[in-house]
Amino acid sequence: MADKPRREGWGDEPDPPYQTPRMALLVTLGVLGGHTLVTVLNVLGEEPGAARIALLAVCLAALLPLQFACSTRRPRTWPVPVRVLTLCAQAVVTYLPLVWLGMPWGAMTGLLGGSILLLVTGPLRWPLFALATGAIVPIVVTIAGTGIALYSLGVTLLFSLIVYGVSSLSDLVSELRETRREIAGMAVVRERLRVAGDLHDLLGYSLSAITLKTELSHRMVVPAPDRARSEIAGVFGIAGEALTDMSLVATGYRDMSLVAEAESARSVLTAAGIEAVTELDCGPLPRELDTVLAIVLREAVTNALRHSKAEHCTITAVREGGTVTLRVRNDGVGETSRDTTGGGGSGLGNLAARLNGVGGEFTGRPTEDGWFELLAHAPVEPTKGLKADPDTGGAAAVDPADGAGSEERAPAAPHWAVRMARGMLVAVVVGYTLVVVINASAGAESGRELLGFLGCLAVVVALQFLHSLRRPRTWPAGTLALSLTLQALATYAPLLWLGAPWGSMAGFLAGSLLITLVGTRRLWLYGAAVGVIAPLAVAAGNPLYDVVYLTDSSLVAGLVIYGFTALYRLVIALHEARGALVRLAVDRERLLVERELHEVLGSSLSAIAMKCALVQRLLPDGPEAAQNELTAVLDLSRRALADVRLVARGYRSLPGAREKPEHRGPHDAALGTHLAEDRSLTLRQEDAAI
């Protein structure tokens, strides 16, 4: 049968992520069932009477439902009294039957250890686990002597880890999914804050400048029509820039120039009747820093226009060594000194955030000479550990675990869930290896046979780590076939000198077959790899008890290896997919912003530009008509500025809580409804994506 095309990446498990709970449940049931069968075989191997068999059935009927609930019902969400009662009940049905059933029942202490790890949190968890699992040592010494005490402790610890792993990794995947949802939500919130800041800093400035220049043109139409035409030309240019800024706000990517912004600021300040002096001596700046300083200057000028009665303003930028300093001063200190920081990242607080993003500092304060000063310091070279952040126009601290970062970032550190899943997988493989060595060494009659067996086992374990921790389904078919063949030879070769199957002999091979192959073929080969043990054991003269035990232990070992490996890969897939989910959520939000801005502001800005062109044609011959058109431009610019604030507030508060209904017109109410519907739709889409 031809192999199916192999898919690249960790997400190529035949069981897709949405089947994880079902797969985990089947693995958990298989492991618990296999372990229970071993216990039953151990008890029956001592030829008990009817009374002991009946007692065994009662004990299993009491213990297994408790263990099933602990392994499948998220026990850490239970009330504390319920958890305490459950553990006490399980401890009683674990240790009390040892009085009558003896050592064969001792294997059930592994279930109790796993339940403790599942149920207990806080500082008592590990001491209680150590007490419960360590208690097997004095019990074994009392019942069977010291010979197998250490072995019993090792098996108890191993199976406690297995029970905890197969029971908790499914919850771990669910928790990681919820974390992805939270990360995507935080990314959207960050994007909305960025939009609110840019609306204030970019479009707010442009619309304020349009309003000022339009008012000046309106006054100049009759006494100085040429001056009015000049100012209207400026309005026309600003309207075009605002349309461009609208797209930049939506996409989050923009380049701005401090020199160009200083020239624009001088023009706007002059139009407002403020004497402006600019002096830039900082030379060319890196793109990110140039953009941030230009935005800082734009916001500083906007504050001077809106919140002061300034008559003079100075703008200076100097470069000293590796630092550039931008200073904006005006003499309207009476109003500008108030805190203009707005919710959602606008105002002076937004400037401080932008400067912090590039490793700089920002201050705004009245000076002793009666002026108000905004001062921005920033290093010319990016601070180590910071990178350009297109969402703020500056830089942001590098978070190695942030899946939404750019490809230029350093390789992401493994998430805690990935490290935990990998550590548990390694611990299980090592634990099974130690148990196999102990069980199989009894069958070696000489040191040479034991060394030969250990050599084969080393090959098996090394290949198992490659199959579990690497990407075997992306290997060439020849390489994969060679590795499986080599593992099979190393698994069965010791039969040539040991003469009989050894404990969990085919467990690693069976697990590798489930991990590396696809389709129903892997199930048939899994069954064949384990099924061959029974005839081999019969041929070697093993009793029926040993035949069943060897087959069952290999089946369980293969299932455990597969379960831990599959869940480990699912954790990796979910962890690596969170960056794609974040980018998807942010892209959706940006499309929503772009649509809203075009619907709310696009028509206003386009109308402003067209009316400005009309005014230029009307002057100087039609001053009255020009004034009427300028009045319409003023209304449009004020309406557009109000819309900018409305949209910005929509990203900083809940819809409907932005402002009182009596303060909103029909257009505002419709926009609020539109925003609310889109917010709800976006949340539903994010939930569907997760």
PyMOL commands that set and color helices and strands:
alter all, ss='L'
color gray80, all
select helices_A, chain A and resi 17-44+50-72+75-77+80-95+98-101+103-119+125-134+136-144+149-220+225-251+258-271+287-307+333-336+348-357+416-441+447-469+472-474+477-492+495-498+507-516+519-531+533-539+544-618+623-650+661-663+666-689
alter helices_A, ss='H'
color red, helices_A
select strands_A, chain A and resi 275-281+312-320+323-330+361-366+372-379+386-389+394-397
alter strands_A, ss='S'
color yellow, strands_A
deselect
rebuild
show_as cartoon
